[in-house]
Amino acid sequence: MPPATEDRNRQRQTEMRLDSSVPPIYLPETDQRTVLRLGLNRLDSHQWLIHDQDFITFYRNKLATRQQDGERVYQALPGSEPAQRELHALVLDHLLQDHERLFNRDGERLFYLPAGLVFSTAEDSLWQTSLLVQEDLCVLEPVDNTYRLTAASVCAPSNWKLEDKIGRSLDAIHAPVPGYGSELSARVQRLFALLKVDKPLLRYNWSIQSQPELFWREDLPQRAVPADDPNGLSWRVERQVLRRLPETGAIVFSIRIFIHRCSALNETPGFRENLARLLERLPIEQRHYKGLAVRQDNT
């Protein structure tokens, strides 16, 4: 491989990794026994999106993944433009009101002050909106008596493929989740139907990785993490928020990733004990879903 190609690949790998510079936002719980739970909490709309010193890492990752992976990380169906525009306006208002120390606007220019970046506000596609925030963004709209994924910018997937999800219903999107159809489907459908404007809901999701990759896919070679080997593993958390748009009625699903190396968390009170207890309690099929190798399978 030519040296220039090796350098580009090494740079891209660095751009797609995260070692969160902020403390863990969520740690293993003492009593969790399953991944099949909603775990929802109300969230103040002023706390919708997070902006911190990790922003540049996410910004570079989005540019790098879009350049190489194109439609694998961003897709928008025809007809989703009104929801995209509404989301763009809502994000701009949120950044200028709730993160006013970081952003300033002058006409059609939005300034990210800490890094001197300048964004154009004239382009209101979901892709351009996603570059303003650390979160991945998904738009779901009511179609044929269910909600379908009509637009998404997902540059830090946790074991799922956008090309397999775009245009699909909630049940089809969650089909790989063990037990989702029987235990969660009806609750999620009801939740989406009843979600109120300006009443966002927050939940956390977790997984374990062998490397601190933001772009984490089952078809990539970094899968099959040994659950009983803490050396080199990373604790990955998704801060997920559901928020309804007032005009189109679409629901925005935002996903902010945090990744911390387990070796750095081993001294955190209860981390090792709670994680070990959690892994022992998970059914085998849920371990596989989380990408964890289990010794019984010799994987």
N, C-alpha and C positions, 0 to 999 in steps of 0.2 A: 504494500500500500504506500503510495507517495507520501512524503512527510507532510505536505500541505493538507492532504486528506485526513491524515492522522490528527493533525492539529485541529482541524474543523470538528472532527468527531469528538475529540477530547473537550473542546470548548462547548459543544452542544450537550455533552453528558453533564458538564458542570452546570450549565444553564438549566438543566432539567432536574436538579437536585435541590433539596431544601433541608437546612439544619436550622430550625426555627430559632430566632433570636429572642423570642418572648417566652415566658414561663408556660408550662403546659396548661391548657385551658380545660382539659378533661383527663382524668386518670382512671385506671381500672376500679370498678366499684366492688365493694365487699360482697354484695348479695346477688349480683347478676348471674343468671343461669342460662340465658338464651339471647340470641340476637333478634328474635322475633318479638319486638316490642317497639312502640312508637316513642315513648319517653319524651313527650312534648311538654314544653313550657311556654308561657306567654312571654313575649319580648316587646320592650318599648321600641317603637318604630324609629326613634332617634339612635338606637343601637343596632340598626339593621345590618350595615356593612362595617367591616373592620379595616382600619388603615393604620399600619405601623411600619417599622423599619424593614420588614420583609417585602415591601411593595415592589422594589426593583427586581428582586428574584422572580416574583410572579410575572412581572411585565416582560422580562427577558425570556422566561419560559414560554409565555404565550406567543411571542414573536417567533421563537425558534420552532415550536411545534407546528404553528400554522405554516411556516415556510416549508417545512419538510413533509408534514402530514395533511395539509390542506383540508379536504372535506372530512377527514377522520376526526378533526377537532372542532370544526365549525360547519353547521348546516342550518338553513332557514327555508321553510316551505313557503310557496306562494300563498298569500293571504295572511301571513303572520306579520306583515309590515306595520299595521296599526298598533299591535301589542309591542313590537320592537320600539316604535317611536315613543309610545307612552312610557315604557321602561327607561328609555334614554333620558327623557325629561325628569322622571322621578329620581334617577340616580344623580343627575346634575344637581337637582335641588338638595338632595341629601348630602352630597359632598360639600356644597357651598354653605349649607346651614349647620351641619353636624360635624364637619371636618374643616371648619373655616380657617384654621391655622395652617392647613396643608395646601389648600386650593384657593385660587383667585381667578376671576373671570373678567375678560376684557373683550366685549363683543362676541365674536365667534372663536375666541381663543381661551382655552382653559389652562392655567398654569399650575403644575405640581411643584410647589415651592422648594421642598427639600432637595430635589435632584435637578431642578431647572428644566424639567420637561414641559413641552407645550403641545396640547392636543387641540384639534379642531372640533368644535361642537356642531358644525354644519352637517357632519355625517352621523346619522342616528341609527345605523344598523346595530344589531346585537353585538357583532364583532367589535365595532368601535367602542361600544359601551363597556364591553368586557375588559378592554385595555385600561380603563379608568379605575378598575377595582382589583382587589386581590382574588376575589371569588370567581369560580366558574359560574355561569349563568344558564339556566334552562327555563324556557317559557312553555307552559302547558295551557291549552285552550279547550273549552268544551266543544266536542264534536261527536255527533251520534250518541248522545247520552252518556259519554264518558270524557275524561280528559286525555288529550293526546299531546305528545311532545312535538311542537311545531317549529321551535327554533332553539339552538343551544350553542354555546361556546364552552367546550369541555377540554381544557388543556392539561388537567391533572386528574385523569380518571382513576378510580380505584376499582380496577378489575371489571370494567365494562366498556363496550364499544359504541360510540355514538352512531355509527353507520347501521348498527343493529337496532337502535332505539328510536331514531327519528321517525315521526309519524305514527308511532305505536301507542297503544292505550296503556293506562297505568298497570293493568294486569299483565300485559305482554312485556312491559318494561321490567317488571319485577319477577318474571317467570323463573329466572335462575335462583332466586332466594328460596332456600328449602322451607317448605311449609307456608309460604306467603299466601297462596290461594285459599287455604283452609283457615288460616288464623288471622290474617291481616287485611285481605282484600276488601271486605265489606267495610271495615273500619276506615280504611284509607279513602274509599269512595265517599263515605259519609263526611269525612273530614274535609275533603276538597269541596264538597257541595255546601258546607256550612261555614267555611273560612270567611271571616269578615274583613272588610277594608280597614286598614290601619290597625289591625289586630294580628300582627305576624306571630308565627309560632317557631320555636327553636328546638332543635334536637341535636344530639351528638352521635356519631358513628365512629367505630374504631376498627383498625386492622393492624397486623404486624408484617413488617417487610424485612428482607435481608439487606436492602440498601435504601438510602433515603431518597428514592426516586419520586418525583412528582407525577410523572407519566407512568402509571403502574397498571399493566395490562396482562391478562392471563396468557396471551399469545407471545409474550416476551420471555426471554430466558431467565429472568430473575425470580420466577415463581418457585413454589415448593419450599417454604421456609420451615426449618425444623423447630417445632413449638417448644422443645425442651432445651434449646441451646441459646442462651442469652447473649452470646458473644457476637457482636456485630449487627444485632437486630435493631430495628427502628420501630417506634410506637407512632402510628399514624392516626390522626383524629380529623374527622370532618365536622365542621360546624355548619349545620344545615338549617336554613331559614326558609319558611314558606310565607309568601306575602301576595295578597290579591291586589291587582291593579284596578283602580276605581272605575275607569271608563270602559275598557274592553272586557273586564271581568276575568282576564287571564290570570294565572297564578305563576309567580316567579319562584323558582327553586334555586337558591344561591348556596354555594358550597365553598367554604374556606378551609384549606388544608393546613394542618400543623404536623410537623414531623420532628420528633426528638429521638436521639439515639438512646436505646435502653440502657447502655452503659452509663450515660449521664444521669439517668433517672433512678438507678439502683439505690442511691442513698436517700431518695425521696421516701418519707415514711409511708409504709404500706404498699409501695409500688410492686415490689417483687412478690410479696405474699399474695396480694389481691390478684395480680396477673396470673400467678400459678394456680390459684384457686379457680379463677375464671376459666382457664384453659382446661382444667380437669373436669369442669361441669358441662362444658359445651358438648352436645351430641356430635358424633363423628361427621355427619353430613354438614353441620354448621362449621366445623373446623375446616373442612375442605372448601367451603364457600369463602371462608376468610383467607384461603391460600395457605393454610398451615398443613405441613406434613405431619402425619401421625405415625408413631413407631409401629403400631399394629399392622399398618399397610406396607411397611418397609419402603416408604416413599421418601 
